[in-house]
Amino acid sequence: MFETLTKAPGDKILALMGEFAADSRPTKIDLGVGVYKDEKGVTPVMSAVRKAEERMLSSEKTKTYLGIAGNKGYGEAVLELVLGDSVARDRVRIAQAPGGTGSLWVLMQLVNRARPGATVHVSAPTWANHNPIALNSGLEVATYPYFDPTTRGVKFEQMLAAIDRLGPGDVVLLHGCCHNPTGANLSEAQWDQVAASLARTGALPFIDLAYLGFGDGIEADIYGTRKILSSVPETLIAFSGSKNFGLYRERVGAAILVARNAGEAETAYSQLLNIIRGAYSQPPDHGAEIIRTILTDPALRAEWEDELATMRNRMISLRKKLSDAIRERSNSTDFDFVADHRGMFSLLGLSTEAVDRLKAGDGVYMTGDSRINVAGIPEDRVGDLAEAFLTAIGRA
């Protein structure tokens, strides 16, 4: 049977991880892999997470199945975190899923059941996994303008014009905050206009909420999602707890659907659970119970929010230090956008040749599109990194 197969293309980020690991230079810098790192270059276990796990180990009485929808307490806590009072809860359903990726997958499967072969409109560019998940779910993919490589900001007028042309049956995939890969994000006023457009056209918003709290804080980051929820009758949200709780390997996410009324919500939910049952049957509990424990305990939640703020402020500080260092060395404001971006990533707009020169000459690793993980910048190497960037683009 397997002689009919051809080798699948390798994952570029995993390949980059392998190259970095094999590089023996002690001065190498990893700006590629999308995980948070502290000042020691470590992806830490948050203290609130550790305390929650200790509590779980001392009180856990069973390892029996959770059910198809997963940890119900986790689902309720996530809905409180995400929705606030933006929408009536009888129109909302949630199912735990394995990570943000699993959440995207089950929701796209649901879209294809509701509207076979529907078109999902994604930003140009978007996260590398969005397109294959949509295509493997039987959906079509189109793009709408988003990132301006000249200003490194959002092409908002072009984006809005493209969304305005859509209609019922179209799906618009939006990054709820901290756009990946660009780091360029919508303002509250722009979110208002996007929500108004979707309300006019009837296109279905599908929000990827993977970095809540990594931009400007939980309430600021959730603004766009809640604005859309309060403006349109139907919404899909793929939530991830991997980044903001540091639970990458636990694979904990949630698929959230909002329907026009309670009856349609229940019908859609039955299909969502049917999709899950036919795929991974039931989700794992450990990461979900960690998040439930933290979000429902006032002291642990406050501790988590403090730690999240530390992570967020460190990335904001690194952004400013890098943009300042480049400006000091080049007498140019061309990279000031790095300080304006938010979240873990920025898209630098370098050529593939410059990216290759950085890797070969300076041991600076980033993805081929020049996306950098700002959390990977060593605190004591910001100046070296600025000089390496300028050398690679011929501006040193």
C-alpha positions as CSV (number, residue, x, y, z in Angstrom):
1,M,0.0,0.0,0.0
2,F,2.6,2.6,1.0
3,E,4.5,2.3,-2.3
4,T,1.8,4.7,-3.7
5,L,2.9,7.5,-1.4
6,T,5.4,10.3,-2.0
7,K,7.3,12.0,0.8
8,A,5.4,14.9,2.4
9,P,7.2,18.2,2.7
10,G,8.9,18.7,6.0
11,D,7.8,21.3,8.5
12,K,10.0,24.4,8.1
13,I,10.0,25.4,11.7
14,L,10.8,21.9,12.9
15,A,13.6,21.8,10.4
16,L,14.9,25.2,11.7
17,M,14.8,23.8,15.2
18,G,17.0,20.9,14.0
19,E,19.5,23.2,12.3
20,F,19.7,25.4,15.5
21,A,20.3,22.3,17.7
22,A,23.1,21.1,15.4
23,D,24.8,24.5,15.3
24,S,27.8,24.4,17.7
25,R,28.4,28.1,17.9
26,P,28.0,29.3,21.5
27,T,26.8,32.7,20.3
28,K,23.8,31.4,18.3
29,I,20.4,33.0,18.8
30,D,17.1,31.3,18.3
31,L,14.4,33.7,17.2
32,G,12.4,31.1,15.3
33,V,10.5,28.8,17.5
34,G,7.2,30.3,18.8
35,V,7.5,29.7,22.5
36,Y,7.9,32.3,25.3
37,K,11.4,32.4,26.9
38,D,12.5,34.2,30.0
39,E,15.7,36.1,30.6
40,K,17.6,32.8,31.0
41,G,16.3,31.5,27.7
42,V,14.1,29.0,29.4
43,T,10.4,28.4,28.8
44,P,9.4,28.4,32.5
45,V,6.6,26.6,34.4
46,M,4.5,29.4,35.8
47,S,4.3,29.4,39.6
48,A,0.5,29.5,39.5
49,V,0.6,26.4,37.2
50,R,2.9,24.6,39.6
51,K,0.7,25.3,42.6
52,A,-2.4,24.2,40.7
53,E,-0.7,20.9,39.8
54,E,0.4,20.3,43.3
55,R,-3.2,20.8,44.5
56,M,-4.5,18.5,41.7
57,L,-2.1,15.7,42.7
58,S,-3.1,15.9,46.3
59,S,-6.9,15.9,45.6
60,E,-7.4,13.8,42.4
61,K,-9.4,10.7,43.0
62,T,-9.9,9.2,39.5
63,K,-8.6,9.0,36.0
64,T,-11.8,8.1,34.3
65,Y,-13.1,9.6,31.1
66,L,-14.2,13.2,31.0
67,G,-16.8,12.9,28.2
68,I,-16.6,14.2,24.6
69,A,-16.9,17.9,25.6
70,G,-14.1,17.6,28.1
71,N,-13.7,19.3,31.5
72,K,-16.9,21.2,32.0
73,G,-15.5,23.5,34.7
74,Y,-12.7,24.4,32.4
75,G,-15.2,25.3,29.7
76,E,-17.2,27.5,32.0
77,A,-14.0,29.3,33.2
78,V,-12.8,29.9,29.7
79,L,-16.2,31.3,28.6
80,E,-16.0,33.7,31.6
81,L,-12.5,34.8,30.6
82,V,-13.3,35.2,26.9
83,L,-16.9,36.3,26.6
84,G,-17.5,38.5,29.6
85,D,-21.1,39.8,29.2
86,S,-20.8,40.3,25.4
87,V,-23.3,37.6,24.4
88,A,-26.2,35.6,26.0
89,R,-24.9,32.3,27.2
90,D,-27.8,30.3,25.9
91,R,-26.5,30.9,22.4
92,V,-23.0,29.7,23.3
93,R,-21.5,26.2,23.4
94,I,-17.9,25.1,24.2
95,A,-15.9,21.9,23.8
96,Q,-12.4,21.3,25.1
97,A,-10.0,20.5,22.3
98,P,-6.3,19.5,22.0
99,G,-4.7,22.9,21.8
100,G,-5.5,25.9,19.6
101,T,-4.7,23.7,16.5
102,G,-7.3,21.1,17.6
103,S,-9.8,23.8,18.2
104,L,-9.3,25.2,14.7
105,W,-9.6,21.7,13.2
106,V,-12.9,20.7,14.8
107,L,-14.5,24.1,14.1
108,M,-13.4,24.0,10.4
109,Q,-14.9,20.5,10.2
110,L,-18.1,22.0,11.6
111,V,-18.0,24.7,9.0
112,N,-17.7,22.1,6.2
113,R,-20.7,20.2,7.6
114,A,-22.8,23.4,7.7
115,R,-21.6,24.8,4.4
116,P,-19.6,22.2,2.3
117,G,-16.7,23.7,0.5
118,A,-17.2,27.2,2.0
119,T,-14.4,29.7,1.5
120,V,-12.3,30.7,4.5
121,H,-10.7,34.1,4.0
122,V,-7.4,34.4,5.8
123,S,-5.1,37.4,6.3
124,A,-2.1,37.8,4.0
125,P,0.0,36.5,5.6
126,T,-1.4,34.3,8.3
127,W,-0.2,31.5,10.6
128,A,1.3,28.7,8.5
129,N,-1.2,26.0,9.8
130,H,-4.4,27.9,9.0
131,N,-4.3,27.0,5.3
132,P,-3.6,23.3,5.6
133,I,-6.2,22.9,8.4
134,A,-8.9,24.6,6.2
135,L,-7.9,22.6,3.0
136,N,-7.8,19.3,4.9
137,S,-11.3,20.1,6.2
138,G,-12.6,20.3,2.7
139,L,-12.8,24.1,2.6
140,E,-11.5,26.6,0.1
141,V,-9.0,29.3,1.1
142,A,-8.7,32.9,-0.1
143,T,-6.8,35.8,1.3
144,Y,-7.6,39.4,2.3
145,P,-5.0,42.2,2.4
146,Y,-3.5,42.7,5.8
147,F,0.2,43.4,6.2
148,D,1.9,46.3,4.5
149,P,5.6,45.3,3.9
150,T,6.6,49.0,3.5
151,T,5.1,50.4,6.8
152,R,5.1,47.0,8.6
153,G,1.6,48.0,9.7
154,V,-1.9,46.9,8.7
155,K,-3.3,47.7,5.3
156,F,-6.6,48.5,7.0
157,E,-8.4,50.3,4.2
158,Q,-7.7,47.4,1.8
159,M,-8.6,44.9,4.4
160,L,-11.9,46.5,5.2
161,A,-12.8,46.9,1.5
162,A,-12.1,43.1,1.0
163,I,-14.3,42.1,3.9
164,D,-17.0,44.5,2.8
165,R,-17.3,42.5,-0.5
166,L,-18.0,39.2,1.3
167,G,-21.4,37.8,2.1
168,P,-23.3,35.0,3.9
169,G,-21.5,31.7,3.5
170,D,-18.1,33.3,3.6
171,V,-15.9,32.7,6.6
172,V,-13.4,35.4,7.8
173,L,-10.5,34.1,9.9
174,L,-9.3,36.9,12.3
175,H,-6.5,36.9,14.7
176,G,-8.1,38.0,18.0
177,C,-4.9,39.7,19.1
178,C,-1.1,39.5,18.6
179,H,-1.2,38.7,14.9
180,N,1.0,35.8,13.9
181,P,3.3,36.2,12.1
182,T,3.4,39.9,11.7
183,G,2.8,41.4,15.2
184,A,0.8,44.2,13.6
185,N,-2.6,44.5,15.1
186,L,-5.9,46.3,14.7
187,S,-6.9,49.3,16.9
188,E,-10.1,49.3,18.8
189,A,-11.6,51.7,16.3
190,Q,-10.6,49.4,13.5
191,W,-12.2,46.4,15.3
192,D,-15.4,48.5,15.5
193,Q,-15.3,48.9,11.7
194,V,-14.6,45.2,11.1
195,A,-17.5,44.2,13.4
196,A,-19.8,46.6,11.6
197,S,-18.8,45.2,8.2
198,L,-19.5,41.6,9.3
199,A,-22.9,42.7,10.7
200,R,-23.7,44.3,7.3
201,T,-22.5,41.4,5.1
202,G,-23.5,38.4,7.1
203,A,-20.0,36.8,6.7
204,L,-19.1,34.5,9.6
205,P,-16.3,35.6,11.8
206,F,-13.9,32.9,12.9
207,I,-11.5,34.2,15.6
208,D,-8.2,32.5,16.4
209,L,-7.5,33.6,20.0
210,A,-4.1,32.1,20.7
211,Y,-2.2,34.8,22.6
212,L,-4.7,36.4,24.9
213,G,-2.8,38.6,27.4
214,F,0.4,38.8,25.4
215,G,-0.4,42.1,23.8
216,D,-1.6,44.9,26.0
217,G,-3.4,42.9,28.7
218,I,-6.4,40.6,28.9
219,E,-9.1,43.3,28.7
220,A,-7.4,45.2,25.9
221,D,-6.6,42.1,23.9
222,I,-10.1,40.7,24.1
223,Y,-11.7,43.9,22.9
224,G,-12.1,42.9,19.3
225,T,-13.5,39.5,20.0
226,R,-16.1,40.8,22.4
227,K,-17.0,43.6,19.9
228,I,-17.7,41.1,17.2
229,L,-19.6,38.8,19.6
230,S,-21.9,41.7,20.5
231,S,-22.4,42.8,16.9
232,V,-23.1,39.6,14.9
233,P,-25.5,36.6,15.4
234,E,-22.9,33.8,14.8
235,T,-19.2,33.5,15.7
236,L,-16.6,30.8,16.0
237,I,-13.6,31.1,18.4
238,A,-10.6,28.8,18.7
239,F,-9.0,29.4,22.1
240,S,-5.6,28.3,23.1
241,G,-4.2,28.2,26.7
242,S,-0.7,27.1,25.5
243,K,1.0,30.5,25.5
244,N,-0.7,32.5,28.2
245,F,-0.5,29.6,30.7
246,G,2.8,28.2,29.4
247,L,1.2,24.8,28.8
248,Y,2.6,24.1,25.3
249,R,3.0,20.4,25.7
250,E,-0.3,19.9,27.5
251,R,-2.2,20.8,24.3
252,V,-5.2,22.6,25.9
253,G,-7.6,24.6,23.9
254,A,-11.3,25.1,23.4
255,A,-13.7,25.3,20.4
256,I,-16.4,27.9,21.0
257,L,-19.5,28.4,18.9
258,V,-22.1,31.2,19.1
259,A,-25.3,30.6,17.2
260,R,-28.3,32.8,16.4
261,N,-30.4,31.2,19.1
262,A,-30.3,28.4,21.7
263,G,-31.9,25.8,19.4
264,E,-29.4,26.3,16.6
265,A,-26.6,26.4,19.2
266,E,-27.6,23.0,20.5
267,T,-27.9,21.5,17.0
268,A,-24.5,22.8,15.9
269,Y,-23.1,21.5,19.2
270,S,-24.4,18.0,18.6
271,Q,-22.5,18.0,15.3
272,L,-19.3,19.4,16.9
273,L,-19.4,16.6,19.5
274,N,-20.0,14.1,16.7
275,I,-16.9,15.4,14.9
276,I,-14.8,15.0,18.1
277,R,-16.1,11.5,18.8
278,G,-15.1,10.4,15.4
279,A,-11.6,11.9,15.7
280,Y,-9.9,11.8,19.1
281,S,-13.1,10.7,21.0
282,Q,-12.3,12.7,24.2
283,P,-9.7,15.3,25.2
284,P,-7.0,14.9,27.9
285,D,-7.7,16.6,31.2
286,H,-4.4,17.6,32.8
287,G,-3.9,21.0,31.2
288,A,-7.6,21.8,31.3
289,E,-7.8,21.1,35.0
290,I,-4.8,23.3,35.6
291,I,-6.5,26.2,33.9
292,R,-9.8,25.6,35.6
293,T,-8.0,25.5,39.0
294,I,-6.3,28.8,38.3
295,L,-9.2,30.7,36.9
296,T,-11.6,29.7,39.6
297,D,-9.3,30.4,42.5
298,P,-8.9,34.2,43.2
299,A,-5.4,34.0,44.6
300,L,-4.1,31.7,41.9
301,R,-5.8,33.8,39.2
302,A,-4.2,37.0,40.6
303,E,-0.8,35.2,40.7
304,W,-1.2,34.0,37.1
305,E,-2.2,37.5,35.9
306,D,0.9,39.0,37.6
307,E,3.1,36.4,35.9
308,L,1.4,37.0,32.6
309,A,2.0,40.7,32.9
310,T,5.7,40.1,33.6
311,M,5.9,38.0,30.4
312,R,4.1,40.6,28.4
313,N,6.1,43.6,29.8
314,R,9.4,41.7,29.1
315,M,8.4,41.3,25.4
316,I,7.4,45.0,25.2
317,S,10.7,46.0,26.8
318,L,12.7,43.8,24.4
319,R,10.8,45.4,21.4
320,K,11.8,48.9,22.5
321,K,15.4,47.9,23.3
322,L,15.8,46.4,19.8
323,S,14.2,49.2,17.9
324,D,16.2,51.8,19.9
325,A,19.5,49.9,19.3
326,I,18.8,49.7,15.6
327,R,18.0,53.4,15.5
328,E,21.1,54.4,17.4
329,R,23.3,52.4,15.0
330,S,21.6,53.4,11.7
331,N,20.3,56.9,12.5
332,S,17.0,55.6,11.0
333,T,13.5,55.0,12.2
334,D,12.9,52.2,9.7
335,F,12.7,49.6,12.5
336,D,10.7,51.6,15.0
337,F,7.7,49.4,14.0
338,V,9.2,46.6,16.2
339,A,8.3,48.7,19.3
340,D,4.8,49.3,18.0
341,H,4.0,45.7,17.3
342,R,2.5,43.5,20.0
343,G,2.6,39.8,21.0
344,M,5.4,37.4,20.6
345,F,6.2,38.0,16.9
346,S,7.3,40.7,14.5
347,L,7.7,40.3,10.7
348,L,10.9,42.3,9.9
349,G,10.4,42.3,6.1
350,L,13.9,41.1,5.4
351,S,14.8,39.3,2.1
352,T,15.4,35.5,2.2
353,E,19.0,36.3,1.3
354,A,19.3,38.5,4.4
355,V,17.7,35.8,6.5
356,D,20.2,33.2,5.2
357,R,23.1,35.6,5.8
358,L,22.0,36.1,9.4
359,K,21.9,32.3,10.0
360,A,25.2,31.5,8.2
361,G,27.2,34.5,9.4
362,D,25.9,35.3,12.9
363,G,24.0,32.2,14.0
364,V,20.8,34.2,14.2
365,Y,17.9,31.8,13.4
366,M,14.5,33.0,12.2
367,T,11.8,31.7,9.8
368,G,12.3,32.3,6.1
369,D,9.8,35.1,6.0
370,S,11.9,37.0,8.6
371,R,9.4,36.5,11.5
372,I,11.2,36.8,14.8
373,N,10.1,35.7,18.3
374,V,11.0,38.7,20.4
375,A,11.0,36.6,23.6
376,G,14.0,34.8,22.2
377,I,16.2,38.0,22.2
378,P,18.9,37.6,24.8
379,E,18.8,40.6,27.2
380,D,22.6,41.2,27.0
381,R,22.9,40.7,23.2
382,V,20.4,43.3,21.9
383,G,23.2,45.5,20.5
384,D,24.9,42.5,18.8
385,L,21.6,41.6,17.2
386,A,20.9,45.1,16.0
387,E,24.3,45.2,14.3
388,A,23.8,41.7,12.8
389,F,20.4,42.9,11.3
390,L,21.9,46.0,9.8
391,T,24.9,44.1,8.4
392,A,22.6,41.6,6.8
393,I,20.7,44.3,4.9
394,G,23.8,46.3,4.0
395,R,23.1,49.2,6.4
396,A,25.9,48.7,8.9
